[in-house]
Amino acid sequence: MDQSSANVDIKKKEQQEAPTPQNTPVFAAPVPKEEDMETIQTPGILANNPQLMSMLQGRLTGLVGAPSGYLQTLPADVRRRIKGLKSLQHKHSALEVEFQKEILALEKKYLGLYTPLYQKRAEFVSGKTEPTDAEVAKGVSDDEDEDAEKEEEEEEEEDDDKETEKVEGIPEFWLTSLKNHPQFSELITEKDEEALKHLTDIRLSYFEKPGFRLDFEFSPNDFFSDSILTKTYHYQEEPGYGGDFVYDHAEGTKINWKEGKDLSVTIETKKQRHKGTNKTRVIKKTVPAETFFSFFTPPVAPEEDEEDADNDDEDEDIDEKLEADYGLGEELKDSLIPRAVDWFTGKALQYQDNDDQYDDEFDYEDDDEDEDEDEDEDEDDDDDDLPTKGEKAPECKQQ
């Protein structure tokens, strides 16, 4: 090899080893999970020393997300320009915060405009007032079937001829709306329905600080003495990344249950027999029960002092509950309260189903079916090798 070719090889090697955006990852290589580590054959001292293995895993985990050092290799003038980009990003973040504040101000403004409509809705639902003919005419959908309208008119005429009991308002309006909503229907039990039949209105209000309140109004009932149950959602004062308001915590009303009507618990009775006297006694035990009204007892995030590295699974469980609780509040605020009649009639479900139409247009074959087809093909191939009737099998020659 001549000197010129040797120099070329050295330059290529230096170029390959020099850190670049292409060969330098932003984050460190991912650390294998514990279940994956079990499959790794660990020879020698690591196999016989689980403490050393655990310490090694801990150090590897600490490397995840560590800087690669690529930025430090850039020229000074390039690093200076990057700092300039960061200053622009800071200004952009400040504008995002203002953007979110203006959105919140708009939500408050339009809630004031919506409120008279919500109040009239509550009067229609409770039966305090009746809609005018003009309001009824505007409520007729343009795509409503004419035959259905004629059938409805005929039924109304028949009802006028018969002496029927007068019904006030729209019975079980909010219960039906909640049951038609996929997220809330999972929370409502049969016992809850008896109490939720008395739900007459759900109202929304905002605070001066970021946050909102939900008021559930009930008519007198046999379950609790409260006329209004409240759920309050608070945001953190400092906005998060992108200027969005970050959920902080929620607070709910303590429900004053009437005696023997607490839907949040179940009374279990057990008999105990005394070994000496052989007498029996009945013991009653209170056990938490699944109920929609647990919505008013939101989960609480653990304090920082209470956090423990050994409780990762519990922390994940709490995070999931907090996220689900916050999602229910947002769904009430943004969807169910503004479009309650569409949830009552089921029209809102049509728009949710549209999200799944794309998937429904395609048929996905199960992997098991594919495997079965492959097995069938293999069997067919094997059958091709077998002799047909009248043919001799191939000789088996031994060495």
C-alpha atoms as one frame of an Amber mdcrd trajectory, in Angstrom:
protein
   0.000   0.000   0.000   1.426   3.369  -0.992   1.517   6.425   1.203  -1.325
   8.211  -0.600  -3.764   5.329  -0.151  -2.785   5.031   3.531  -3.569   8.720
   4.054  -6.959   8.270   2.401  -7.758   5.349   4.714  -6.782   7.384   7.773
  -8.995  10.291   6.674 -11.936   7.941   6.110 -11.454   6.430   9.540 -11.329
   9.865  11.165 -14.482  10.931   9.340 -16.279   7.806  10.459 -15.256   8.246
  14.077 -15.971  12.000  14.250 -19.296  12.757  15.986 -22.030  13.909  13.619
 -25.831  14.240  13.920 -26.089  11.035  11.891 -23.806   8.790  13.945 -24.399
  10.371  17.382 -27.757   9.555  19.002 -29.537  12.292  20.949 -30.277   9.813
  23.718 -28.263   6.948  25.045 -29.015   3.453  23.837 -32.160   2.008  25.420
 -31.651  -0.201  28.441 -33.175  -3.687  28.202 -36.232  -4.315  30.359 -36.040
  -6.695  33.267 -37.930  -9.402  31.396 -35.486  -9.019  28.498 -32.508  -9.165
  30.862 -33.619 -12.603  31.959 -32.972 -13.948  28.473 -29.413 -12.590  28.373
 -26.833 -15.209  29.226 -24.715 -13.632  31.982 -21.523 -15.618  32.461 -19.110
 -15.655  35.311 -19.381 -13.362  38.282 -22.548 -11.529  37.146 -24.519 -14.761
  36.989 -23.639 -15.593  40.574 -23.902 -12.067  41.967 -27.461 -10.646  41.686
 -26.507  -7.554  43.722 -23.811  -6.637  41.216 -26.266  -7.222  38.371 -28.833
  -4.954  40.049 -26.235  -2.216  40.572 -25.150  -2.481  36.939 -28.733  -2.195
  35.749 -29.228   0.881  37.922 -26.216   2.612  36.413 -27.283   1.736  32.884
 -30.737   3.111  33.577 -29.178   6.383  34.722 -27.526   6.771  31.316 -30.867
   6.939  29.489 -31.428  10.487  28.236 -27.869  11.585  28.982 -26.414  14.123
  26.519 -24.319  12.606  23.732 -21.713  15.385  23.711 -22.367  16.241  20.082
 -23.204  19.906  20.743 -19.862  20.407  22.511 -18.036  19.299  19.360 -19.632
  22.015  17.216 -17.698  25.202  16.395 -18.215  28.184  18.673 -20.077  30.230
  16.057 -22.557  27.355  15.471 -23.177  26.999  19.226 -23.766  30.739  19.372
 -26.463  30.482  16.683 -28.126  27.617  18.578 -28.349  29.851  21.653 -30.014
  32.428  19.425 -32.560  29.809  18.382 -33.234  29.051  22.045 -33.949  32.726
  22.708 -36.508  32.674  19.878 -38.044  29.548  21.411 -38.400  31.318  24.770
 -40.286  34.160  23.045 -42.466  31.616  21.254 -43.288  29.911  24.568 -44.268
  33.257  26.084 -46.648  33.861  23.166 -48.103  30.364  23.640 -48.904  31.216
  27.246 -50.718  34.377  26.135 -52.522  32.334  23.485 -53.842  29.875  26.091
 -54.906  32.736  28.369 -56.881  34.323  25.559 -58.537  30.986  24.776 -59.565
  30.670  28.422 -60.912  34.233  28.351 -62.935  33.368  25.232 -64.317  30.250
  26.922 -65.448  32.354  29.875 -66.974  34.971  27.563 -68.977  32.457  25.564
 -70.063  30.557  28.654 -71.818  33.780  29.628 -73.564  33.732  26.248 -74.434
  30.036  26.547 -75.807  30.328  30.088 -79.270  31.707  29.138 -79.672  28.761
  26.750 -78.626  26.319  29.471 -81.092  27.904  31.891 -83.953  27.549  29.421
 -82.868  23.957  28.777 -83.104  23.240  32.487 -86.628  24.711  32.524 -87.720
  22.488  29.623 -86.202  19.425  31.291 -87.829  20.119  34.668 -91.160  21.116
  33.134 -91.180  24.663  34.530 -91.752  26.093  31.047 -92.779  24.751  27.641
 -91.025  25.502  24.333 -92.812  27.852  21.961 -94.118  26.722  18.593 -91.319
  28.654  16.909 -88.696  26.863  19.030 -90.268  23.494  18.235 -90.266  24.309
  14.512 -86.562  25.215  14.608 -85.838  21.995  16.476 -87.108  19.853  13.603
 -84.101  18.395  11.801 -83.824  19.051   8.074 -83.003  15.414   7.407 -85.857
  14.049   9.501 -87.939  11.498   7.611 -91.377  12.764   6.582 -92.954   9.381
   7.293 -91.600   9.519  10.826 -93.133  12.988  11.245 -96.535  11.721  10.066
 -96.362   8.756  12.455 -95.504  11.120  15.301 -98.444  13.390  14.444-100.807
  10.389  14.330 -99.534   9.206  17.715-100.092  12.669  19.166-103.669  12.684
  17.886-104.278   9.271  19.448-102.813  10.476  22.722-105.141  13.475  22.699
-108.123  11.170  22.332-107.042   9.008  25.247-106.969  10.096  28.849-103.312
   9.718  29.802-101.362  10.786  32.853 -99.576  14.092  32.305 -95.775  13.903
  32.250 -93.797  16.925  33.357 -90.607  17.909  31.588 -88.315  15.231  30.168
 -87.955  12.365  32.653 -84.457  10.907  33.172 -82.937  13.381  30.720 -79.486
  13.579  32.312 -79.435   9.914  33.336 -80.078   8.908  29.721 -77.470  11.358
  28.441 -74.855   9.957  30.807 -75.740   6.353  29.995 -75.393   7.043  26.273
 -71.872   8.370  26.822 -69.310   5.540  26.571 -67.100   6.772  29.428 -69.869
   7.486  31.931 -71.981   4.452  31.103 -69.198   2.252  32.498 -69.448   4.027
  35.865 -73.220   3.818  36.365 -74.580   0.807  38.253 -78.211  -0.276  38.552
 -78.387   1.205  42.056 -76.954   4.484  40.774 -79.760   4.812  38.240 -82.373
   5.201  40.965 -80.476   8.172  42.382 -79.513   9.681  39.007 -83.165   9.771
  37.965 -83.344  12.814  40.270 -80.501  14.635  38.464 -82.135  17.755  36.992
 -79.159  19.768  35.725 -75.369  19.867  35.302 -73.799  23.334  35.206 -70.328
  24.665  34.434 -68.532  27.705  35.858 -64.980  29.098  35.714 -62.725  30.652
  38.347 -60.566  33.747  38.162 -57.587  31.406  38.387 -57.349  28.608  35.794
 -59.841  25.917  36.705 -63.545  25.081  36.531 -66.417  23.750  38.619 -69.201
  21.289  37.821 -72.504  21.507  39.733 -74.875  18.521  39.716 -78.359  19.582
  40.838 -80.764  16.977  42.239 -84.404  17.013  43.164 -85.350  15.669  46.643
 -84.573  11.957  46.809 -84.210   9.042  49.213 -80.430   8.735  48.896 -78.814
  11.973  50.126 -79.884  15.294  51.565 -77.689  17.446  49.297 -79.444  19.368
  46.540 -76.159  20.124  44.701 -73.053  17.961  44.416 -69.919  19.801  43.260
 -66.685  18.742  41.562 -63.869  21.296  41.190 -60.829  20.988  38.919 -57.742
  23.122  39.604 -54.832  23.822  37.249 -51.272  24.674  38.167 -50.492  28.385
  38.196 -47.447  27.960  35.962 -48.342  26.734  32.449 -46.651  23.663  31.086
 -44.649  23.057  27.933 -46.439  24.626  24.975 -48.325  27.075  27.180 -51.091
  24.629  28.095 -52.581  24.708  31.566 -51.506  21.682  33.579 -53.981  19.781
  35.761 -53.090  20.021  39.427 -55.813  18.399  41.526 -59.567  18.000  41.948
 -61.922  18.372  44.916 -65.365  16.874  45.382 -68.377  17.307  47.627 -68.701
  15.106  50.668 -72.076  13.460  50.116 -74.454  13.392  53.073 -75.966   9.968
  52.572 -79.206   9.077  54.284 -79.169   6.124  56.657 -78.793   2.850  54.822
 -78.654   4.558  51.403 -74.897   5.016  50.936 -74.179   3.749  47.416 -70.425
   3.973  47.888 -70.289   1.048  50.321 -71.738  -2.416  50.713 -72.512  -4.049
  54.049 -71.291  -7.635  54.268 -72.519  -9.859  57.104 -70.603 -12.852  58.404
 -71.322 -15.348  61.148 -68.636 -16.223  63.697 -68.784 -19.216  66.032 -67.053
 -19.090  69.428 -64.849 -22.152  69.916 -65.443 -22.402  73.655 -69.145 -21.641
  74.037 -70.124 -22.680  70.487 -72.285 -19.585  70.270 -72.572 -17.640  67.012
 -72.627 -13.919  66.388 -73.218 -11.794  63.295 -70.500  -9.334  62.247 -71.169
  -6.540  59.763 -68.327  -5.210  57.644 -68.357  -2.133  55.385 -66.770  -2.746
  51.974 -66.243  -0.087  49.254 -68.595  -0.493  46.299 -68.338   0.610  42.699
 -70.586   3.593  42.047 -70.869   6.626  39.795 -70.785   8.798  42.896 -67.120
   7.941  43.444 -66.675  10.706  40.859 -67.072  13.147  43.755 -64.192  11.512
  45.645 -61.287  12.102  43.239 -57.958  10.274  43.594 -55.154  12.125  45.352
 -51.559  12.165  44.185 -49.047  11.064  46.871 -46.863  13.665  48.531 -43.207
  13.805  47.526 -42.149  12.590  50.988 -44.419   9.565  50.605 -42.952   8.497
  47.273 -40.911   5.312  47.362 -38.844   3.741  44.617 -40.406   0.363  45.427
 -43.924   1.644  44.733 -43.556   2.255  40.994 -46.584   0.109  40.173 -48.726
   1.967  42.693 -47.568   5.326  41.322 -48.487   4.263  37.791 -51.905   3.173
  39.030 -52.475   6.550  40.716 -51.341   8.389  37.583 -53.821   6.439  35.481
 -56.651   7.207  37.909 -55.754  10.912  37.984 -55.656  11.040  34.191 -59.005
   9.225  33.899 -60.629  11.511  36.472 -59.376  14.626  34.702 -60.595  13.220
  31.373 -64.112  12.790  32.765 -64.193  16.407  33.918 -63.000  17.676  30.538
 -65.543  15.486  28.739 -68.364  16.930  30.830 -67.124  20.468  30.234 -66.438
  20.217  26.507 -68.944  17.652  25.254 -71.754  16.473  27.485 -72.916  19.811
  28.922 -72.841  21.731  25.604 -74.541  18.917  23.632 -76.692  17.215  26.236
 -79.706  16.745  23.931 -77.500  15.029  21.314 -76.294  12.592  23.961 -79.888
  12.090  25.119 -81.082  11.216  21.604 -77.900   9.311  20.743 -77.003  11.648
  17.870 -73.617  12.401  19.446 -72.659   8.735  19.108 -72.841   9.019  15.323
 -69.990  11.517  15.344 -67.916   9.284  17.606 -68.518   6.319  15.286 -67.101
   8.332  12.395 -63.643   7.976  13.940 -63.855   4.209  13.451 -65.212   4.260
   9.892 -61.747   4.251   8.366 -60.822   1.086  10.234 -64.135  -0.546   9.306
 -63.381  -0.113   5.600 -60.518  -2.579   5.859 -60.651  -6.219   6.865 -57.743
  -7.390   8.956 -56.966 -11.097   8.933 -55.975 -12.711  12.190 -52.446 -13.969
  12.562 -53.857 -17.334  13.570 -55.655 -17.619  10.233 -52.444 -16.761   8.398
 -50.593 -19.391  10.383 -53.297 -21.946   9.602 -53.038 -21.116   5.890 -49.253
 -21.480   6.028 -49.614 -24.848   7.741 -52.116 -25.953   5.128 -49.714 -24.934
   2.357 -46.894 -26.848   4.043 -49.112 -29.911   4.282 -49.988 -29.561   0.626
 -46.302 -29.379  -0.254 -45.653 -32.468   1.802 -48.491 -34.238   0.046 -46.901
 -33.447  -3.308 -43.853 -35.430  -2.264 -45.906 -38.515  -1.390 -46.368 -41.119
  -4.140 -49.767 -41.326  -5.774 -51.623 -44.567  -6.160 -49.817 -46.865  -8.527
 -46.420 -45.239  -8.032 -43.533 -46.699  -6.073 -42.119 -44.886  -3.117 -38.571
 -43.563  -3.570 -35.910 -45.933  -2.361 -34.083 -45.139   0.855 -30.408 -45.629
   0.156 -28.068 -46.127   3.121 -24.434 -45.272   2.984
